[in-house]
Amino acid sequence: MTIPEPEMRVTRYEFCCLPEGHIDAPHFTISVEYRGRGLWAVLDGPFALDADGRKDYEPRPSSREDDWLATHRFDLDTAKRIAVKAAKVQTVNGHTVADVLQKGAADA
């Protein structure tokens, strides 16, 4: 029996408007994660985003209903568009991406 070559599978993308290595970047990162059957979730920490960028707790797999999945799972291109939009308007502890970038510029 010949063992086939391993396949590479991309299962997560990250979107952040702060530079790589910025101390606050993990808090301002939106992820797009593969959930099977060609569908992707857009996540902000424990929250799943819908098509309008509204956050909702992602239920446990056994508690997810079809109507919830229909509004929180997307094809990859749609998920990336939602993530880009959400990353630009992130607010963490009352601070926007612009606030954090401006503070970093002032500290430099």
Secondary structure, DSSP 8 states (H G I E B T S, - for coil): -----------EEEE-SS-TT-TTGGGG-EEEEE-STT-EEEEETTEEE-TT--EEE---GGG--HHHHHHH-B-HHHHHHHHHHHHHT-EETTEEHHHHHHHHHHH-
